Amino acid sequence: MSDTVHDDVLLCIDFLDYTKDRISRNNIVYQKPIYLYYSDASEHGIDRFLRTSGRVWHFELLVDCQLHVSLNILEFLAAVISLWIDIDAGDTPHTRI
């Protein structure tokens, strides 16, 4: 890591230390959610159940990928796929992106 990059990292850490107890993230930005999705991920796959329509989907990971992919990435993919499927089915109030 170069000295410049190291200095930038230290500066960012200083900013975070200064603001963590002084500024609430809730006071910076408030956004009322347009869509609320419930999806889940595990080391074996990702899935979702939509209560209102009864739609269910599940994608199982290949055995070679299990335990080699971050759970955070799988959770993110589940959220993206949920939105994608609903847009494709026309189940969102705003189907144009």
C-alpha positions as CSV (number, residue, x, y, z in Angstrom):
1,M,0.0,0.0,0.0
2,S,1.4,3.3,-1.0
3,D,1.9,6.1,1.6
4,T,-0.8,8.2,-0.1
5,V,-3.4,5.4,0.1
6,H,-2.3,4.6,3.7
7,D,-2.9,8.3,4.6
8,D,-6.3,8.3,3.0
9,V,-7.3,5.2,4.9
10,L,-6.2,6.8,8.2
11,L,-8.1,10.0,7.3
12,C,-11.3,7.9,6.6
13,I,-10.9,6.1,9.9
14,D,-10.5,9.5,11.7
15,F,-13.7,10.7,10.1
16,L,-15.6,7.6,11.1
17,D,-14.3,7.7,14.6
18,Y,-15.4,11.4,14.9
19,T,-18.9,10.9,13.4
20,K,-19.9,7.5,14.9
21,D,-21.1,9.0,18.2
22,R,-22.2,12.4,16.9
23,I,-24.2,11.8,13.7
24,S,-27.0,9.3,13.4
25,R,-27.4,7.9,9.9
26,N,-31.1,8.2,10.3
27,N,-30.7,12.0,10.4
28,I,-28.7,12.2,7.2
29,V,-31.1,10.3,4.9
30,Y,-34.6,9.1,5.3
31,Q,-36.2,7.1,2.6
32,K,-39.6,5.5,2.9
33,P,-39.3,2.0,1.2
34,I,-41.2,1.5,-2.0
35,Y,-40.9,-2.3,-2.0
36,L,-40.4,-4.6,1.0
37,Y,-39.0,-8.0,0.2
38,Y,-38.4,-11.0,2.3
39,S,-35.8,-13.4,0.9
40,D,-33.3,-15.7,2.4
41,A,-30.0,-17.3,1.7
42,S,-28.0,-20.2,3.1
43,E,-24.9,-22.0,2.2
44,H,-27.1,-24.3,0.0
45,G,-29.1,-21.8,-1.9
46,I,-31.4,-18.7,-2.0
47,D,-35.2,-18.5,-1.9
48,R,-38.2,-16.3,-1.4
49,F,-41.8,-16.6,-0.6
50,L,-44.3,-13.8,-1.4
51,R,-47.2,-13.9,0.9
52,T,-49.6,-11.8,-1.2
53,S,-49.4,-13.9,-4.4
54,G,-48.1,-17.2,-3.0
55,R,-45.2,-17.1,-5.4
56,V,-42.2,-19.1,-4.3
57,W,-38.8,-19.5,-5.9
58,H,-35.7,-21.4,-4.9
59,F,-32.3,-21.6,-6.5
60,E,-30.0,-24.3,-5.2
61,L,-26.2,-23.7,-5.4
62,L,-24.0,-26.2,-7.2
63,V,-22.2,-28.4,-4.7
64,D,-18.8,-26.9,-5.9
65,C,-20.1,-23.4,-4.9
66,Q,-21.5,-24.3,-1.5
67,L,-19.5,-22.9,1.4
68,H,-17.3,-21.0,-1.1
69,V,-19.7,-18.0,-1.7
70,S,-20.2,-15.3,0.9
71,L,-23.6,-15.3,2.6
72,N,-23.8,-11.5,2.1
73,I,-23.5,-12.0,-1.6
74,L,-26.2,-14.6,-1.6
75,E,-28.5,-12.4,0.4
76,F,-27.9,-9.5,-2.1
77,L,-28.5,-11.9,-5.1
78,A,-31.8,-13.0,-3.5
79,A,-33.0,-9.4,-3.2
80,V,-32.0,-8.6,-6.8
81,I,-33.6,-11.8,-8.2
82,S,-36.8,-11.1,-6.2
83,L,-37.2,-7.6,-7.8
84,W,-36.2,-9.0,-11.2
85,I,-38.9,-11.7,-11.1
86,D,-41.6,-9.3,-9.9
87,I,-40.7,-6.8,-12.6
88,D,-40.8,-9.5,-15.2
89,A,-44.2,-10.7,-13.9
90,G,-45.5,-7.1,-13.8
91,D,-46.2,-7.3,-10.0
92,T,-44.6,-4.0,-9.1
93,P,-46.3,-0.6,-9.1
94,H,-43.4,0.8,-11.2
95,T,-42.5,-1.8,-13.8
96,R,-40.4,0.6,-15.8
97,I,-36.7,1.0,-14.6
